[in-house]
Amino acid sequence: MSEGFTGTILRVNLTTCRIEKQQHNEEFYRTYMGGGAFGTYFLLKETPGSLDALAAENVLTIAPGVTTGAAVSGLSRCCITALSPETGAVGDSQTGGSIGPTIKRAGYDAIVITGKAKKASYLFVDDDDVQIRDADHLKGRTVLEAHDALTAELGRQGLSILQCGPAGEKMVRFACLLADLNDVAGRTGMGAVFGSKNLRAVVVRGKKRVGFADPDGLKKLARLAVERLDDSGFPNTLRKYGTAGTLATQAEGGNLSTHNYSRSYRSDYSQLDGAAIESRIGAGQTTCFGCVVGCRKKVKADRPYQVTDRIGGPEFETLGLLGSNLDITDPVAVAKANELCNNYGIDTITMGGLAGYLFESLQKGLIPPQAVGDRTLGFGDPDALLWLIELVARREGVGDVLADGFEAAIETFGRQTAAVAVRVKGHGLPAHMPQVKPSQALMYAVCPIGADHMSCEHDWLLADNSETAKGLGILDCGEVDSTGLDKVRMTVYSQYYYSLLDTLCLCMFCWNLGGLFNYGELRDLLRCTTGWDCTLWELMKVGERRVNMMRRLNARRGLTRRDDRLPEKLGTPLPDGPAKGKRVDPEAFAGMLDRYYELMGWDLATGNPTRGKLLELGLGWTV
Ligand code: SF4
């Protein structure tokens, strides 16, 4: 096997120090293809339903996909999957950069890690040579410091580092992973899983050639991206301003989380938009392996806060959650908060959501001021936020309470605070407002990993690309505000497609609606990399299979329909802005949920995959 995949998955047990290279046949690869499907496969095979996410037996998979390694735009993402310490459900997070292609060049289709090292360690994969090494010298050091120490030790050439930061070491439940210094696998607490295994970093050097079925065909696809970029809408905006370049559009539509999701608009939003950030603190950009878009923006500032350009700048979600959602509109302050989170290894989305929860609880008198010590905390105060991030990273005082996530904080501060805790399955909401985007309302609730904005199509983007969407069988995407069958069908179809992208580890910015490639070219990509002549139907089934595997895993862990619920706060009409009066109507939402389970072929009462659905997808082995 040499086309698109090596046939070898690296298995490392940190308890026994056993390192093995496991072989899988072509049918395995064509059925699961990579990324989050690989990770969920190993979780289903090897973990009991009762396993604690911080237990040594949790199975952590770092997986690119069968197309990874080709020098075509948008192929370079990598999935990290394990049971989530943040939600208790399946955890799954993606990063860009070069870690995925480097794993392929080292000769592996995935790295699967189990067990727990006796002391702080890092895994060094240098092609065939795999070592578990001492990481005592990295303990407590920031991401930047650890990165510099590792590159000084091992050299920079061809090296890619995935590390958890000091927050992960302390098992902050929403600790993230940094891929080198500019890319982040932010969600579901994969950094805490590293910490629970005494694993500070996975360092990979790969010098082998990845073989593909049709290298000339791949060169043609690579050229198409170059030719189309200038005239593309969304990717071209990303090239200029990064994801921050979308903030003005979202704000003008009343879709920007503000004051802990109490509002969705602020008149001074332009201070946080990509153009303003670029002119005030822009410091260049980087790109993922092989991608012409280069959307990873860097920032640098001296005043009022010093911000380094060595670590990635704030993305749209971060500007929303650490900025607008906390009524902070100075981009330098948000950039500093982002730098702190990245340097400690903390997910900016959940961090912003928890800070909003705390600030609103204090503001409304739901908890007494002395509960957070003698420091005054509140909205619009960047120094309060920076102080809070430090406490979370160190697990000190109120930071120690927040470090265990929403449900633990509610338990500590009291049930009266639950009304201002904006989360699903314990997972903080992204900056897109479910009151304004019904597809996101539904997906935030049903997504197996908790609220996620990258798991189905957004109503607005679909409306702008309705002709292209017909290629997925979405013939009628309905009104933007619709909560009817048309919207649910669109959500289901696009969820399969997004899930496919997370299986192949393709970037949505390049391979989705409004991106650089079309669905026919996705089939070309599979043919050119693997030699497989896949139909779009087969590929959509791969995406559907991953979603069902994740829900099956969650069902085994006791999750049901009652976990697919939105925060009660979203039922209150928005008070102002372009989306004034909009809310999540509980009755309409319940109807969407019913239709969704029906269309997915899941049980209406439990919201879990039926035996028939699992058998249809070749997942009878999970029953
Ligand atoms: S569009 Fe941006 S995130 Fe996506 S592959 Fe290219 S550089 Fe990476």
Residues whose N, C-alpha, C, O or C-beta is under 5 A from the ligand:
A	BS01	SF4	G74 G96 T286 T287 C288 C291 V293 G294 C295 R296 C507 F509
